[in-house]
Amino acid sequence: MPTLTTHRSDYAELSELVIAAGLLERRPGYYAARIGVIGGLFAAGWWAFAALGDSWAQIAVAAWLAVVFAQVALVAHDIAHRQVFRSRSRSALAGRLAGNLGIGMSYGWWTDKHTRHHANPNHEELDPDVAPEILVWSAEQARASRGLARFVGRWQAPLFFPLLTLEGFNLHVSSVRALCRPGLTKRWLEAALLFVHFAGYLSALLMVLSPAKALVFLVVHQGLFGVYLGCTFAPNHKGMPTLTGDDRPDFLRRQVLTSRNVRGGRVIDIVLGGLNYQIEHHLFPSMPTPNLRRAQPIVRAYCRRRGIGYEETGLFASYAIALRHLHWVGAPLRATRQA
């Protein structure tokens, strides 16, 4: 990171421009339509599952539901940021229904984790999304790594997409583990909803499918669900500058310089759930998803006037940048092994 000067009035000035454009206003019609469509696709997937019965054609249903589960997760993300409801209690209830009951992900655990990420994106000590648990995100983390992270880190670039097949399972395991940790609010409600999800999901598979087909359905569904989620979040910060220690630029620069936008049209907006406007989302987390596209030219022009780097690239180019970064930071581990 270059030496940064704090300009604490810049974000306030940008906020005034965004507020004046009406971009923080709620969009209830949009979310009613989006939630209705995704809910319909969710129901259609399980109807097809029941109608097909014990058939290998269920693999297609597993792929369909993987996409739908990821779209439910993206809606839960918007709910957590109170883009849908102003009320915290309504947001929490809707988030638990979508997260815990709908896809088997603890809303309380994920919200806490994601809030810490938003506060300090790409900060190696403060952002849980760049913790060196399996992958390492900087050369310093690589040198200090131990155990699995040290082993995987050598070849983490080619292993990145294969490892994403485990992300869906990881979300479920992390959600269950969070039930045993202090600080989780509404613990028993979260536990009850997760239990209903897992019991209903596994019961449906075993009642309709043979054991072999049930196992294949589970692996395909959860594997593709993890890949989709990983491909949604990977372009946003991977390969962007990381912060350590007392590196604390002002809020505007902290969010913009560590984030990357993904270019594309309406299809990319739908596929990535609006997270392709990652810079605008990090600056204004409660901004409804459809307003991010309109906010982008305002934010981009403002950053240019202030001389703040504004990163934007294509979807596949963003994956290439992330993979090159993973390969580069793993170099100390490969060098150690060769020595």
N, C-alpha and C positions, 0 to 999 in steps of 0.2 A: 504494500500500500504506500502511495506517496504521502509526504507530510501534508496533513490536512489542517485547514484553518476552520475554526468553529464559527458558523454564521447562524445563530439561533433564530434570527428573524426570517430566514428564507422559507422554512416550512410554513410559518404562519401566513406569509405572503402567498405561497402556492395554495394553501387551504382556502384563502379568501377567493381565489380565482375559481376553484373547484366548487365551492359552496354557491358562489354567484351563478354558476352554470346549472345549479340544481342537481348535481350529480350524486349527492348524498341522500336524496329523497328515496323513500322505499318504493319498491316495484311489486306490489301485491299481485297484480294481474299476471306478470311474468312468472312469479314463483308458483302461483296457483296452477298455471298451465304446465310449467316444467315438472312440478311434483305430480300432477295428474298423469302426464305422459309416462314418466318413469314408473309410477305406481302401476299403471296399466301394463307396461312392458314386464314388470316384475310378476304381476299376476298371470300374464300370458305365458311367461316362461314356465311357471309351476303348473299351469293348466296343460301345456304341451307335455310336461314331464309325466303327469298323471295319465294323459291320453295315450302316450306312446307305450307305456308299460315296460316290460322287460325286454328292451331292444337295444342293440348297439347304436341305433340312431340317437340315443340319449346323449352321445358325445357332442352332437350339435347343440342340444339343449344346454349342456354344461358350458359350452363356449358362449352361448347367448346369455346365460345367467351370470357368467363372469363379467361380461360387459355391463350388464344391468347392476350388479353388485357395486362395481366401480362407480357408476353414475349415482347410485344411492350414497356412496361415500363422499362424492363431490357435493351432493346436496347437504349432507351432514356437515361438511366443512363450511358451507355458506351459513347454515343455521348457527354453528358455533360462533361465527363472527357477527351474529345478530344482524345479518343482512335481510333475513326473512321476517323475524318478529322483533319488535322493540323490547319486549319484556324478556328479562333474563329467565324467569320461571317457564314461560312458554317455549323459549328457545331450548332450555334444558330438557323439557319433556319431549319436544319434537326430536331433539338430537338423540335422546336415548331410544326412542321408538325406531328411528332410522338406523342408528348405529348398533346398539345392543341387540334389539329384537330383529331388525331387518337383516344385518350382515354379520353379526357376532363380533362387533368391535366396541370396546368400552368407550363410551362417549366422554366420561369424566377423565379417564387416563389420557386419551388422545388430546382432549382440549388443554389439559395442563401442559402436556409435551409441546403442543403446537404454539401455545401462548409464549412459552420460553423461547421457541424458535423465532417467533415474530419480534420479540424484544431485542434479541441479539443474533441476527442471522449470520451464519458462517463464523461465529466466534467459537474458537476451538474449546474453550473452557465452559462456555455458557449456552451454546446451542446444542441441544441433544441430537439434532439431525446430523451433526458432524462429529459425534463421539466415536472413537476408534474401537468399536465393538467387534466388527468383522472386517470392515473395510477401513483403510486409513485415508485421510483427506489432505495430509500435508507431509512433507519430508520429515518434519520434526516428529509427527505422530508415528511415522514409519520407523524411525530410529528408536523410539521409546516403546514400540509395540511388543507384546508378548503373546504367547499361546496361539489361538486360532487366527487372530488378526495378523500376526507376524507370518504365519504360514500362507494365508490367503493373499496377503498384501503383495507378495511377489508377482502374482499373476492375476491381480484383481481386475484389470481391464478386460481381458477375455472372459473372465468369470462373472462379470457384472450382470449381464442379462440372464445367464443361467441361474444365478443366485436369486434373481427377482421371482423365480417360480416358487420360492419359499416365503416370499413376503406376506402372502395371504395367511399362511400358517403362523408366521411370526406375529401378525396382528392378533390372532386369536389367543396364542400362548401369552403374549404380553398383556392382553386384556384380562385373562384369568389371573395371572400373577399380580396384577394391580389390585385385585380384590383383597389381597392379603397384606397390602402395604398401607401405612397410615396416610391420612390426608385425603383419601378418596371420599367425596360427599355422596350421599344417597347410596351407600355401599350395598345394602340389601336389595334395593330396587335394581341397581345395576346387575347384581348377581342373579336375581330372579329372571330378568329379561335375557341375560346371556344363557341361563339354563334352558329357558323356553326355546331360544333359537337353536342351540346345539341339539337339544332333545328332539325338536321337531325336524330339523335338517337330517340328522342321522336316522331317525325313525322312517322318514319318507324314503330315503335311499334304500334301507334294508327291507322295507315293506314292498316296494315296487320292483327293485332290481335284485338279481342274483348277487351273491357276495363278490364275485369277480367284477361284474359290471358296476356294482356300487363303488368298489375301490377305484376303478378307472374313472368313473364320474367324479369322485371326490378329488382325485389327483388332477384331472383336466380342469375342473371348475376352479379349484383353489389356486392351481398353478397359473392359469391365465388371468385370474383375478389379481394375483400378485404382480404379474408382468404389466398389466394395464396400469395399476396404481403406480408402480415404479416408473413406468414410461411417462406418466403424467407429472410426477414430481421431479424426476431427474434433470430436466432441462433448466430448472429454475435458478439453482445456485451452484451446481457442481461445476468446477473449473473457474469460478469467480474468486476474487481475492478473499482470503480468510483473515480473521483478526485473532489476536492473542493478547493476554494480559490486560494492560491499560489502554489498548487501542480502542478508543471510543469516539469516533467521529460524531458530529451532531446527527440528530435523528434523520434528517433528509438524506445526507450522504451515507449514513450507515445502511439505509434501506436501498438506495439506488445503486451504490457501488458494489454491493454484494449480490445483486439480483440480475436476472436476464429475462428479457421478453422473447417470445417466439412469434415470428411473423406467420401470417396465414389468414384465411378468410373465415367465413361463418362455420365451415366444417371443423376447422381447428378449434374455434371457440367452443363448439359442442363437445368435441372429443376430449379436450383438456379442461372443460368445465370453467373456462375463463381464466385459468391459471397461466395461460400464455401471456396475460398482462400482469406478470408477476411484480413488476416495479410499482405499477399503480395500486395493485392489491396490497403490497406491503406498506405503501404510504397511507392508504385509506382502507384498512381492513373491513370496515363496515359498509363500504360502497357496494351496492348490488352488482352482481356480475354483469348484467347487460349495460351498465353505465361505464364499465372499465374501458370499453372500446372508445367511447366518447371522451373519456378523460385522458387517453393516451396522447393525443396531439398537444393538449395543454401542458401536461407534465414534460413531454419531450422537448417542447419549445422552451419551457422554463429552465430545464437543465442545461440546454445549450446556451442560453443567455448567461447562466451562472458558471459556465465552464465545467459542468459536472458530467462525467462520462455516463452515457446512456447506452447500455448493451442490448442489442437486438439482433436476432439471427433466425434462420430457418429451423424447422423441427429437427431434421436429420443432422444438420450442422451442429445443433446444440448437443446431440448425442455424441457426435465425433469429438467435440471439445471436452465433454465430460470424460470420455474414454481416454483421450490423450492425457488429460490431467491425472487420471487414476494410474496410467502407465508411468507417468513421470514421477509421481510421488512414491511409487513402489520401487524406484531405482535403487535406493540405499539397501533395501532388503535383497534385491537380486545381486548387488555388488558384494554384500556380506556372504551370501551363499557361495559365490564364485571364488571368493578369497579363501 
